[in-house]
Amino acid sequence: MKLLRSIELQLAAGSDVPSACRSAGISDATYYNWRKKFGGMGRSQLAEMKALEKENGRLKKIVADLVT
């Protein structure tokens, strides 16, 4: 999230996407994927999404154990 924000700041300062991504150490494709997934999301929403993903993984494991 911090990396995405720093790239957005560089873009607002007039930098282009490839050079901003290169300075952050990620590819253009990674930036666009992150922007699509996390763009406009706040910290609380990000924390909630991660908690839901963790809970989903736990529930999938329980179901897999019950099926076998």
CHARMM internal coordinates of N, CA and C (Angstrom, degrees):
IC EDIT
DIST 1 N 1 CA 1.4384
DIST 1 CA 1 C 1.5330
ANGL 1 N 1 CA 1 C 109.96
DIST 1 C 2 N 1.3334
ANGL 1 CA 1 C 2 N 116.57
DIHE 1 N 1 CA 1 C 2 N -41.91
DIST 2 N 2 CA 1.4636
ANGL 1 C 2 N 2 CA 120.18
DIHE 1 CA 1 C 2 N 2 CA 178.94
DIST 2 CA 2 C 1.5223
ANGL 2 N 2 CA 2 C 110.89
DIHE 1 C 2 N 2 CA 2 C -65.45
DIST 2 C 3 N 1.3131
ANGL 2 CA 2 C 3 N 115.72
DIHE 2 N 2 CA 2 C 3 N -39.56
DIST 3 N 3 CA 1.4592
ANGL 2 C 3 N 3 CA 120.37
DIHE 2 CA 2 C 3 N 3 CA -179.65
DIST 3 CA 3 C 1.5245
ANGL 3 N 3 CA 3 C 110.63
DIHE 2 C 3 N 3 CA 3 C -65.71
DIST 3 C 4 N 1.3056
ANGL 3 CA 3 C 4 N 116.66
DIHE 3 N 3 CA 3 C 4 N -42.16
DIST 4 N 4 CA 1.4588
ANGL 3 C 4 N 4 CA 121.22
DIHE 3 CA 3 C 4 N 4 CA 177.67
DIST 4 CA 4 C 1.5193
ANGL 4 N 4 CA 4 C 110.39
DIHE 3 C 4 N 4 CA 4 C -61.99
DIST 4 C 5 N 1.3200
ANGL 4 CA 4 C 5 N 116.70
DIHE 4 N 4 CA 4 C 5 N -41.13
DIST 5 N 5 CA 1.4686
ANGL 4 C 5 N 5 CA 121.06
DIHE 4 CA 4 C 5 N 5 CA 179.42
DIST 5 CA 5 C 1.5278
ANGL 5 N 5 CA 5 C 111.07
DIHE 4 C 5 N 5 CA 5 C -65.99
DIST 5 C 6 N 1.3335
ANGL 5 CA 5 C 6 N 117.30
DIHE 5 N 5 CA 5 C 6 N -40.45
DIST 6 N 6 CA 1.4639
ANGL 5 C 6 N 6 CA 119.64
DIHE 5 CA 5 C 6 N 6 CA -179.93
DIST 6 CA 6 C 1.5277
ANGL 6 N 6 CA 6 C 111.06
DIHE 5 C 6 N 6 CA 6 C -65.70
DIST 6 C 7 N 1.3283
ANGL 6 CA 6 C 7 N 117.21
DIHE 6 N 6 CA 6 C 7 N -36.89
DIST 7 N 7 CA 1.4649
ANGL 6 C 7 N 7 CA 120.40
DIHE 6 CA 6 C 7 N 7 CA 176.99
DIST 7 CA 7 C 1.5222
ANGL 7 N 7 CA 7 C 109.98
DIHE 6 C 7 N 7 CA 7 C -66.08
DIST 7 C 8 N 1.3368
ANGL 7 CA 7 C 8 N 116.87
DIHE 7 N 7 CA 7 C 8 N -41.67
DIST 8 N 8 CA 1.4632
ANGL 7 C 8 N 8 CA 120.39
DIHE 7 CA 7 C 8 N 8 CA 178.23
DIST 8 CA 8 C 1.5303
ANGL 8 N 8 CA 8 C 110.61
DIHE 7 C 8 N 8 CA 8 C -60.62
DIST 8 C 9 N 1.3282
ANGL 8 CA 8 C 9 N 117.70
DIHE 8 N 8 CA 8 C 9 N -38.30
DIST 9 N 9 CA 1.4547
ANGL 8 C 9 N 9 CA 121.01
DIHE 8 CA 8 C 9 N 9 CA 178.36
DIST 9 CA 9 C 1.5254
ANGL 9 N 9 CA 9 C 111.49
DIHE 8 C 9 N 9 CA 9 C -66.66
DIST 9 C 10 N 1.3265
ANGL 9 CA 9 C 10 N 116.58
DIHE 9 N 9 CA 9 C 10 N -39.58
DIST 10 N 10 CA 1.4623
ANGL 9 C 10 N 10 CA 120.15
DIHE 9 CA 9 C 10 N 10 CA 177.55
DIST 10 CA 10 C 1.5226
ANGL 10 N 10 CA 10 C 110.76
DIHE 9 C 10 N 10 CA 10 C -64.94
DIST 10 C 11 N 1.3343
ANGL 10 CA 10 C 11 N 116.35
DIHE 10 N 10 CA 10 C 11 N -38.98
DIST 11 N 11 CA 1.4606
ANGL 10 C 11 N 11 CA 120.09
DIHE 10 CA 10 C 11 N 11 CA 178.68
DIST 11 CA 11 C 1.5266
ANGL 11 N 11 CA 11 C 110.89
DIHE 10 C 11 N 11 CA 11 C -66.14
DIST 11 C 12 N 1.3262
ANGL 11 CA 11 C 12 N 116.47
DIHE 11 N 11 CA 11 C 12 N -38.14
DIST 12 N 12 CA 1.4603
ANGL 11 C 12 N 12 CA 120.23
DIHE 11 CA 11 C 12 N 12 CA 178.57
DIST 12 CA 12 C 1.5295
ANGL 12 N 12 CA 12 C 111.03
DIHE 11 C 12 N 12 CA 12 C -67.42
DIST 12 C 13 N 1.3189
ANGL 12 CA 12 C 13 N 116.94
DIHE 12 N 12 CA 12 C 13 N -27.47
DIST 13 N 13 CA 1.4614
ANGL 12 C 13 N 13 CA 121.44
DIHE 12 CA 12 C 13 N 13 CA 179.38
DIST 13 CA 13 C 1.5250
ANGL 13 N 13 CA 13 C 111.78
DIHE 12 C 13 N 13 CA 13 C -80.10
DIST 13 C 14 N 1.3377
ANGL 13 CA 13 C 14 N 117.60
DIHE 13 N 13 CA 13 C 14 N -4.06
DIST 14 N 14 CA 1.4553
ANGL 13 C 14 N 14 CA 120.38
DIHE 13 CA 13 C 14 N 14 CA 176.40
DIST 14 CA 14 C 1.5120
ANGL 14 N 14 CA 14 C 115.05
DIHE 13 C 14 N 14 CA 14 C 110.01
DIST 14 C 15 N 1.2984
ANGL 14 CA 14 C 15 N 118.04
DIHE 14 N 14 CA 14 C 15 N 1.19
DIST 15 N 15 CA 1.4605
ANGL 14 C 15 N 15 CA 121.20
DIHE 14 CA 14 C 15 N 15 CA 178.29
DIST 15 CA 15 C 1.5203
ANGL 15 N 15 CA 15 C 109.59
DIHE 14 C 15 N 15 CA 15 C -75.15
DIST 15 C 16 N 1.3337
ANGL 15 CA 15 C 16 N 116.44
DIHE 15 N 15 CA 15 C 16 N 158.76
DIST 16 N 16 CA 1.4574
ANGL 15 C 16 N 16 CA 118.93
DIHE 15 CA 15 C 16 N 16 CA 175.98
DIST 16 CA 16 C 1.5316
ANGL 16 N 16 CA 16 C 109.58
DIHE 15 C 16 N 16 CA 16 C -95.95
DIST 16 C 17 N 1.3207
ANGL 16 CA 16 C 17 N 116.40
DIHE 16 N 16 CA 16 C 17 N 164.35
DIST 17 N 17 CA 1.4686
ANGL 16 C 17 N 17 CA 121.88
DIHE 16 CA 16 C 17 N 17 CA -173.85
DIST 17 CA 17 C 1.5268
ANGL 17 N 17 CA 17 C 112.14
DIHE 16 C 17 N 17 CA 17 C -60.30
DIST 17 C 18 N 1.3365
ANGL 17 CA 17 C 18 N 120.33
DIHE 17 N 17 CA 17 C 18 N -48.99
DIST 18 N 18 CA 1.4690
ANGL 17 C 18 N 18 CA 118.55
DIHE 17 CA 17 C 18 N 18 CA -178.06
DIST 18 CA 18 C 1.5315
ANGL 18 N 18 CA 18 C 113.61
DIHE 17 C 18 N 18 CA 18 C -59.34
DIST 18 C 19 N 1.3309
ANGL 18 CA 18 C 19 N 117.63
DIHE 18 N 18 CA 18 C 19 N -42.47
DIST 19 N 19 CA 1.4738
ANGL 18 C 19 N 19 CA 118.44
DIHE 18 CA 18 C 19 N 19 CA -178.40
DIST 19 CA 19 C 1.5283
ANGL 19 N 19 CA 19 C 111.10
DIHE 18 C 19 N 19 CA 19 C -71.91
DIST 19 C 20 N 1.3309
ANGL 19 CA 19 C 20 N 118.26
DIHE 19 N 19 CA 19 C 20 N -35.56
DIST 20 N 20 CA 1.4613
ANGL 19 C 20 N 20 CA 120.57
DIHE 19 CA 19 C 20 N 20 CA 177.84
DIST 20 CA 20 C 1.5275
ANGL 20 N 20 CA 20 C 110.45
DIHE 19 C 20 N 20 CA 20 C -65.77
DIST 20 C 21 N 1.3209
ANGL 20 CA 20 C 21 N 116.82
DIHE 20 N 20 CA 20 C 21 N -40.64
DIST 21 N 21 CA 1.4723
ANGL 20 C 21 N 21 CA 120.48
DIHE 20 CA 20 C 21 N 21 CA 178.82
DIST 21 CA 21 C 1.5222
ANGL 21 N 21 CA 21 C 110.88
DIHE 20 C 21 N 21 CA 21 C -69.05
DIST 21 C 22 N 1.3210
ANGL 21 CA 21 C 22 N 116.23
DIHE 21 N 21 CA 21 C 22 N -38.84
DIST 22 N 22 CA 1.4631
ANGL 21 C 22 N 22 CA 120.26
DIHE 21 CA 21 C 22 N 22 CA 179.19
DIST 22 CA 22 C 1.5302
ANGL 22 N 22 CA 22 C 110.32
DIHE 21 C 22 N 22 CA 22 C -63.06
DIST 22 C 23 N 1.3277
ANGL 22 CA 22 C 23 N 117.46
DIHE 22 N 22 CA 22 C 23 N -40.58
DIST 23 N 23 CA 1.4692
ANGL 22 C 23 N 23 CA 119.85
DIHE 22 CA 22 C 23 N 23 CA 179.74
DIST 23 CA 23 C 1.5294
ANGL 23 N 23 CA 23 C 111.37
DIHE 22 C 23 N 23 CA 23 C -68.66
DIST 23 C 24 N 1.3484
ANGL 23 CA 23 C 24 N 116.91
DIHE 23 N 23 CA 23 C 24 N -27.41
DIST 24 N 24 CA 1.4610
ANGL 23 C 24 N 24 CA 120.73
DIHE 23 CA 23 C 24 N 24 CA 177.85
DIST 24 CA 24 C 1.5228
ANGL 24 N 24 CA 24 C 111.83
DIHE 23 C 24 N 24 CA 24 C -84.62
DIST 24 C 25 N 1.3310
ANGL 24 CA 24 C 25 N 116.56
DIHE 24 N 24 CA 24 C 25 N -15.20
DIST 25 N 25 CA 1.4629
ANGL 24 C 25 N 25 CA 120.55
DIHE 24 CA 24 C 25 N 25 CA 178.19
DIST 25 CA 25 C 1.5131
ANGL 25 N 25 CA 25 C 114.29
DIHE 24 C 25 N 25 CA 25 C 85.25
DIST 25 C 26 N 1.3414
ANGL 25 CA 25 C 26 N 117.04
DIHE 25 N 25 CA 25 C 26 N 24.76
DIST 26 N 26 CA 1.4673
ANGL 25 C 26 N 26 CA 120.45
DIHE 25 CA 25 C 26 N 26 CA 177.31
DIST 26 CA 26 C 1.5271
ANGL 26 N 26 CA 26 C 108.91
DIHE 25 C 26 N 26 CA 26 C -127.88
DIST 26 C 27 N 1.3169
ANGL 26 CA 26 C 27 N 116.42
DIHE 26 N 26 CA 26 C 27 N 165.58
DIST 27 N 27 CA 1.4530
ANGL 26 C 27 N 27 CA 120.36
DIHE 26 CA 26 C 27 N 27 CA 179.08
DIST 27 CA 27 C 1.5255
ANGL 27 N 27 CA 27 C 110.70
DIHE 26 C 27 N 27 CA 27 C -85.72
DIST 27 C 28 N 1.3201
ANGL 27 CA 27 C 28 N 115.10
DIHE 27 N 27 CA 27 C 28 N 164.52
DIST 28 N 28 CA 1.4657
ANGL 27 C 28 N 28 CA 120.13
DIHE 27 CA 27 C 28 N 28 CA 177.53
DIST 28 CA 28 C 1.5244
ANGL 28 N 28 CA 28 C 110.64
DIHE 27 C 28 N 28 CA 28 C -60.85
DIST 28 C 29 N 1.3390
ANGL 28 CA 28 C 29 N 115.73
DIHE 28 N 28 CA 28 C 29 N -41.41
DIST 29 N 29 CA 1.4646
ANGL 28 C 29 N 29 CA 120.13
DIHE 28 CA 28 C 29 N 29 CA -178.59
DIST 29 CA 29 C 1.5247
ANGL 29 N 29 CA 29 C 111.11
DIHE 28 C 29 N 29 CA 29 C -61.97
DIST 29 C 30 N 1.3206
ANGL 29 CA 29 C 30 N 117.00
DIHE 29 N 29 CA 29 C 30 N -40.31
DIST 30 N 30 CA 1.4640
ANGL 29 C 30 N 30 CA 121.00
DIHE 29 CA 29 C 30 N 30 CA 178.20
DIST 30 CA 30 C 1.5163
ANGL 30 N 30 CA 30 C 110.12
DIHE 29 C 30 N 30 CA 30 C -62.87
DIST 30 C 31 N 1.3212
ANGL 30 CA 30 C 31 N 117.05
DIHE 30 N 30 CA 30 C 31 N -42.81
DIST 31 N 31 CA 1.4693
ANGL 30 C 31 N 31 CA 120.89
DIHE 30 CA 30 C 31 N 31 CA 178.50
DIST 31 CA 31 C 1.5247
ANGL 31 N 31 CA 31 C 110.87
DIHE 30 C 31 N 31 CA 31 C -59.79
DIST 31 C 32 N 1.3240
ANGL 31 CA 31 C 32 N 116.67
DIHE 31 N 31 CA 31 C 32 N -47.19
DIST 32 N 32 CA 1.4677
ANGL 31 C 32 N 32 CA 119.54
DIHE 31 CA 31 C 32 N 32 CA -178.51
DIST 32 CA 32 C 1.5272
ANGL 32 N 32 CA 32 C 111.98
DIHE 31 C 32 N 32 CA 32 C -66.55
DIST 32 C 33 N 1.3440
ANGL 32 CA 32 C 33 N 116.87
DIHE 32 N 32 CA 32 C 33 N -36.90
DIST 33 N 33 CA 1.4709
ANGL 32 C 33 N 33 CA 119.62
DIHE 32 CA 32 C 33 N 33 CA 176.57
DIST 33 CA 33 C 1.5187
ANGL 33 N 33 CA 33 C 111.20
DIHE 32 C 33 N 33 CA 33 C -65.07
DIST 33 C 34 N 1.3210
ANGL 33 CA 33 C 34 N 117.14
DIHE 33 N 33 CA 33 C 34 N -44.35
DIST 34 N 34 CA 1.4648
ANGL 33 C 34 N 34 CA 121.09
DIHE 33 CA 33 C 34 N 34 CA 178.90
DIST 34 CA 34 C 1.5190
ANGL 34 N 34 CA 34 C 110.91
DIHE 33 C 34 N 34 CA 34 C -64.30
DIST 34 C 35 N 1.3338
ANGL 34 CA 34 C 35 N 116.31
DIHE 34 N 34 CA 34 C 35 N -41.00
DIST 35 N 35 CA 1.4527
ANGL 34 C 35 N 35 CA 119.88
DIHE 34 CA 34 C 35 N 35 CA -179.55
DIST 35 CA 35 C 1.5222
ANGL 35 N 35 CA 35 C 110.78
DIHE 34 C 35 N 35 CA 35 C -64.13
DIST 35 C 36 N 1.3307
ANGL 35 CA 35 C 36 N 115.93
DIHE 35 N 35 CA 35 C 36 N -38.49
DIST 36 N 36 CA 1.4614
ANGL 35 C 36 N 36 CA 120.06
DIHE 35 CA 35 C 36 N 36 CA 178.08
DIST 36 CA 36 C 1.5293
ANGL 36 N 36 CA 36 C 110.77
DIHE 35 C 36 N 36 CA 36 C -67.64
DIST 36 C 37 N 1.3136
ANGL 36 CA 36 C 37 N 116.87
DIHE 36 N 36 CA 36 C 37 N -39.04
DIST 37 N 37 CA 1.4648
ANGL 36 C 37 N 37 CA 120.93
DIHE 36 CA 36 C 37 N 37 CA -176.65
DIST 37 CA 37 C 1.5298
ANGL 37 N 37 CA 37 C 112.82
DIHE 36 C 37 N 37 CA 37 C -81.18
DIST 37 C 38 N 1.3342
ANGL 37 CA 37 C 38 N 117.31
DIHE 37 N 37 CA 37 C 38 N -43.37
DIST 38 N 38 CA 1.4627
ANGL 37 C 38 N 38 CA 121.17
DIHE 37 CA 37 C 38 N 38 CA -171.95
DIST 38 CA 38 C 1.5260
ANGL 38 N 38 CA 38 C 114.34
DIHE 37 C 38 N 38 CA 38 C -111.04
DIST 38 C 39 N 1.3265
ANGL 38 CA 38 C 39 N 118.66
DIHE 38 N 38 CA 38 C 39 N -4.62
DIST 39 N 39 CA 1.4600
ANGL 38 C 39 N 39 CA 121.34
DIHE 38 CA 38 C 39 N 39 CA -176.18
DIST 39 CA 39 C 1.5235
ANGL 39 N 39 CA 39 C 112.35
DIHE 38 C 39 N 39 CA 39 C -58.94
DIST 39 C 40 N 1.3116
ANGL 39 CA 39 C 40 N 116.86
DIHE 39 N 39 CA 39 C 40 N 131.43
DIST 40 N 40 CA 1.4522
ANGL 39 C 40 N 40 CA 121.86
DIHE 39 CA 39 C 40 N 40 CA 179.25
DIST 40 CA 40 C 1.5179
ANGL 40 N 40 CA 40 C 114.43
DIHE 39 C 40 N 40 CA 40 C 78.56
DIST 40 C 41 N 1.3161
ANGL 40 CA 40 C 41 N 116.83
DIHE 40 N 40 CA 40 C 41 N 4.28
DIST 41 N 41 CA 1.4602
ANGL 40 C 41 N 41 CA 120.86
DIHE 40 CA 40 C 41 N 41 CA -177.13
DIST 41 CA 41 C 1.5288
ANGL 41 N 41 CA 41 C 109.48
DIHE 40 C 41 N 41 CA 41 C -92.82
DIST 41 C 42 N 1.3140
ANGL 41 CA 41 C 42 N 116.99
DIHE 41 N 41 CA 41 C 42 N 135.59
DIST 42 N 42 CA 1.4555
ANGL 41 C 42 N 42 CA 121.55
DIHE 41 CA 41 C 42 N 42 CA 176.95
DIST 42 CA 42 C 1.5111
ANGL 42 N 42 CA 42 C 111.26
DIHE 41 C 42 N 42 CA 42 C -88.28
DIST 42 C 43 N 1.3153
ANGL 42 CA 42 C 43 N 115.75
DIHE 42 N 42 CA 42 C 43 N 175.40
DIST 43 N 43 CA 1.4683
ANGL 42 C 43 N 43 CA 120.34
DIHE 42 CA 42 C 43 N 43 CA -179.41
DIST 43 CA 43 C 1.5236
ANGL 43 N 43 CA 43 C 112.17
DIHE 42 C 43 N 43 CA 43 C -62.05
DIST 43 C 44 N 1.3211
ANGL 43 CA 43 C 44 N 117.29
DIHE 43 N 43 CA 43 C 44 N -41.45
DIST 44 N 44 CA 1.4630
ANGL 43 C 44 N 44 CA 119.64
DIHE 43 CA 43 C 44 N 44 CA -178.21
DIST 44 CA 44 C 1.5224
ANGL 44 N 44 CA 44 C 110.54
DIHE 43 C 44 N 44 CA 44 C -66.53
DIST 44 C 45 N 1.3224
ANGL 44 CA 44 C 45 N 117.19
DIHE 44 N 44 CA 44 C 45 N -38.53
DIST 45 N 45 CA 1.4585
ANGL 44 C 45 N 45 CA 120.27
DIHE 44 CA 44 C 45 N 45 CA 178.33
DIST 45 CA 45 C 1.5172
ANGL 45 N 45 CA 45 C 110.67
DIHE 44 C 45 N 45 CA 45 C -67.38
DIST 45 C 46 N 1.3157
ANGL 45 CA 45 C 46 N 117.18
DIHE 45 N 45 CA 45 C 46 N -38.15
DIST 46 N 46 CA 1.4583
ANGL 45 C 46 N 46 CA 121.15
DIHE 45 CA 45 C 46 N 46 CA 178.54
DIST 46 CA 46 C 1.5232
ANGL 46 N 46 CA 46 C 110.51
DIHE 45 C 46 N 46 CA 46 C -65.05
DIST 46 C 47 N 1.3222
ANGL 46 CA 46 C 47 N 117.01
DIHE 46 N 46 CA 46 C 47 N -43.48
DIST 47 N 47 CA 1.4633
ANGL 46 C 47 N 47 CA 120.95
DIHE 46 CA 46 C 47 N 47 CA 178.67
DIST 47 CA 47 C 1.5257
ANGL 47 N 47 CA 47 C 110.46
DIHE 46 C 47 N 47 CA 47 C -63.73
DIST 47 C 48 N 1.3216
ANGL 47 CA 47 C 48 N 116.72
DIHE 47 N 47 CA 47 C 48 N -40.60
DIST 48 N 48 CA 1.4680
ANGL 47 C 48 N 48 CA 120.22
DIHE 47 CA 47 C 48 N 48 CA 179.08
DIST 48 CA 48 C 1.5264
ANGL 48 N 48 CA 48 C 110.77
DIHE 47 C 48 N 48 CA 48 C -65.48
DIST 48 C 49 N 1.3302
ANGL 48 CA 48 C 49 N 117.17
DIHE 48 N 48 CA 48 C 49 N -40.52
DIST 49 N 49 CA 1.4600
ANGL 48 C 49 N 49 CA 120.80
DIHE 48 CA 48 C 49 N 49 CA 179.00
DIST 49 CA 49 C 1.5293
ANGL 49 N 49 CA 49 C 110.72
DIHE 48 C 49 N 49 CA 49 C -63.60
DIST 49 C 50 N 1.3258
ANGL 49 CA 49 C 50 N 117.29
DIHE 49 N 49 CA 49 C 50 N -42.97
DIST 50 N 50 CA 1.4651
ANGL 49 C 50 N 50 CA 120.25
DIHE 49 CA 49 C 50 N 50 CA 179.27
DIST 50 CA 50 C 1.5237
ANGL 50 N 50 CA 50 C 111.23
DIHE 49 C 50 N 50 CA 50 C -65.04
DIST 50 C 51 N 1.3337
ANGL 50 CA 50 C 51 N 117.03
DIHE 50 N 50 CA 50 C 51 N -38.29
DIST 51 N 51 CA 1.4613
ANGL 50 C 51 N 51 CA 120.45
DIHE 50 CA 50 C 51 N 51 CA 178.05
DIST 51 CA 51 C 1.5270
ANGL 51 N 51 CA 51 C 110.33
DIHE 50 C 51 N 51 CA 51 C -65.35
DIST 51 C 52 N 1.3093
ANGL 51 CA 51 C 52 N 117.25
DIHE 51 N 51 CA 51 C 52 N -40.98
DIST 52 N 52 CA 1.4623
ANGL 51 C 52 N 52 CA 120.55
DIHE 51 CA 51 C 52 N 52 CA 178.36
DIST 52 CA 52 C 1.5230
ANGL 52 N 52 CA 52 C 111.68
DIHE 51 C 52 N 52 CA 52 C -65.99
DIST 52 C 53 N 1.3416
ANGL 52 CA 52 C 53 N 117.62
DIHE 52 N 52 CA 52 C 53 N -39.37
DIST 53 N 53 CA 1.4593
ANGL 52 C 53 N 53 CA 120.65
DIHE 52 CA 52 C 53 N 53 CA 177.08
DIST 53 CA 53 C 1.5285
ANGL 53 N 53 CA 53 C 110.96
DIHE 52 C 53 N 53 CA 53 C -63.48
DIST 53 C 54 N 1.3196
ANGL 53 CA 53 C 54 N 116.69
DIHE 53 N 53 CA 53 C 54 N -40.12
DIST 54 N 54 CA 1.4659
ANGL 53 C 54 N 54 CA 121.01
DIHE 53 CA 53 C 54 N 54 CA 178.82
DIST 54 CA 54 C 1.5264
ANGL 54 N 54 CA 54 C 110.45
DIHE 53 C 54 N 54 CA 54 C -65.04
DIST 54 C 55 N 1.3386
ANGL 54 CA 54 C 55 N 116.76
DIHE 54 N 54 CA 54 C 55 N -44.74
DIST 55 N 55 CA 1.4667
ANGL 54 C 55 N 55 CA 121.55
DIHE 54 CA 54 C 55 N 55 CA 178.34
DIST 55 CA 55 C 1.5247
ANGL 55 N 55 CA 55 C 110.90
DIHE 54 C 55 N 55 CA 55 C -63.47
DIST 55 C 56 N 1.3193
ANGL 55 CA 55 C 56 N 116.71
DIHE 55 N 55 CA 55 C 56 N -39.92
DIST 56 N 56 CA 1.4598
ANGL 55 C 56 N 56 CA 120.85
DIHE 55 CA 55 C 56 N 56 CA 178.71
DIST 56 CA 56 C 1.5299
ANGL 56 N 56 CA 56 C 110.60
DIHE 55 C 56 N 56 CA 56 C -62.66
DIST 56 C 57 N 1.3168
ANGL 56 CA 56 C 57 N 117.15
DIHE 56 N 56 CA 56 C 57 N -42.91
DIST 57 N 57 CA 1.4634
ANGL 56 C 57 N 57 CA 120.41
DIHE 56 CA 56 C 57 N 57 CA 177.22
DIST 57 CA 57 C 1.5131
ANGL 57 N 57 CA 57 C 112.30
DIHE 56 C 57 N 57 CA 57 C -62.58
DIST 57 C 58 N 1.3251
ANGL 57 CA 57 C 58 N 116.76
DIHE 57 N 57 CA 57 C 58 N -40.21
DIST 58 N 58 CA 1.4682
ANGL 57 C 58 N 58 CA 121.12
DIHE 57 CA 57 C 58 N 58 CA 178.74
DIST 58 CA 58 C 1.5248
ANGL 58 N 58 CA 58 C 110.31
DIHE 57 C 58 N 58 CA 58 C -64.02
DIST 58 C 59 N 1.3233
ANGL 58 CA 58 C 59 N 116.37
DIHE 58 N 58 CA 58 C 59 N -43.43
DIST 59 N 59 CA 1.4623
ANGL 58 C 59 N 59 CA 120.19
DIHE 58 CA 58 C 59 N 59 CA -179.95
DIST 59 CA 59 C 1.5287
ANGL 59 N 59 CA 59 C 111.83
DIHE 58 C 59 N 59 CA 59 C -67.34
DIST 59 C 60 N 1.3156
ANGL 59 CA 59 C 60 N 117.39
DIHE 59 N 59 CA 59 C 60 N -37.72
DIST 60 N 60 CA 1.4729
ANGL 59 C 60 N 60 CA 120.63
DIHE 59 CA 59 C 60 N 60 CA 177.03
DIST 60 CA 60 C 1.5283
ANGL 60 N 60 CA 60 C 110.50
DIHE 59 C 60 N 60 CA 60 C -62.70
DIST 60 C 61 N 1.3267
ANGL 60 CA 60 C 61 N 116.40
DIHE 60 N 60 CA 60 C 61 N -39.22
DIST 61 N 61 CA 1.4654
ANGL 60 C 61 N 61 CA 119.70
DIHE 60 CA 60 C 61 N 61 CA 178.44
DIST 61 CA 61 C 1.5293
ANGL 61 N 61 CA 61 C 110.80
DIHE 60 C 61 N 61 CA 61 C -65.11
DIST 61 C 62 N 1.3136
ANGL 61 CA 61 C 62 N 117.56
DIHE 61 N 61 CA 61 C 62 N -40.90
DIST 62 N 62 CA 1.4627
ANGL 61 C 62 N 62 CA 121.68
DIHE 61 CA 61 C 62 N 62 CA 178.82
DIST 62 CA 62 C 1.5213
ANGL 62 N 62 CA 62 C 110.42
DIHE 61 C 62 N 62 CA 62 C -62.34
DIST 62 C 63 N 1.3245
ANGL 62 CA 62 C 63 N 116.70
DIHE 62 N 62 CA 62 C 63 N -44.76
DIST 63 N 63 CA 1.4700
ANGL 62 C 63 N 63 CA 120.97
DIHE 62 CA 62 C 63 N 63 CA 179.44
DIST 63 CA 63 C 1.5181
ANGL 63 N 63 CA 63 C 110.18
DIHE 62 C 63 N 63 CA 63 C -64.04
DIST 63 C 64 N 1.3350
ANGL 63 CA 63 C 64 N 117.62
DIHE 63 N 63 CA 63 C 64 N -42.17
DIST 64 N 64 CA 1.4662
ANGL 63 C 64 N 64 CA 120.79
DIHE 63 CA 63 C 64 N 64 CA 179.54
DIST 64 CA 64 C 1.5360
ANGL 64 N 64 CA 64 C 110.26
DIHE 63 C 64 N 64 CA 64 C -63.18
DIST 64 C 65 N 1.3157
ANGL 64 CA 64 C 65 N 117.40
DIHE 64 N 64 CA 64 C 65 N -38.71
DIST 65 N 65 CA 1.4645
ANGL 64 C 65 N 65 CA 120.46
DIHE 64 CA 64 C 65 N 65 CA 178.32
DIST 65 CA 65 C 1.5174
ANGL 65 N 65 CA 65 C 111.62
DIHE 64 C 65 N 65 CA 65 C -66.89
DIST 65 C 66 N 1.3347
ANGL 65 CA 65 C 66 N 117.16
DIHE 65 N 65 CA 65 C 66 N -36.63
DIST 66 N 66 CA 1.4531
ANGL 65 C 66 N 66 CA 120.92
DIHE 65 CA 65 C 66 N 66 CA 179.38
DIST 66 CA 66 C 1.5159
ANGL 66 N 66 CA 66 C 112.68
DIHE 65 C 66 N 66 CA 66 C -70.80
DIST 66 C 67 N 1.3449
ANGL 66 CA 66 C 67 N 116.96
DIHE 66 N 66 CA 66 C 67 N -33.76
DIST 67 N 67 CA 1.4593
ANGL 66 C 67 N 67 CA 121.74
DIHE 66 CA 66 C 67 N 67 CA -178.56
DIST 67 CA 67 C 1.5128
ANGL 67 N 67 CA 67 C 110.71
DIHE 66 C 67 N 67 CA 67 C -71.70
DIST 67 C 68 N 1.3195
ANGL 67 CA 67 C 68 N 118.33
DIHE 67 N 67 CA 67 C 68 N -35.77
DIST 68 N 68 CA 1.4635
ANGL 67 C 68 N 68 CA 120.29
DIHE 67 CA 67 C 68 N 68 CA -176.71
DIST 68 CA 68 C 1.4834
ANGL 68 N 68 CA 68 C 113.07
DIHE 67 C 68 N 68 CA 68 C -86.09
END
COOR INIT
IC SEED 1 N 1 CA 1 C
IC BUILD
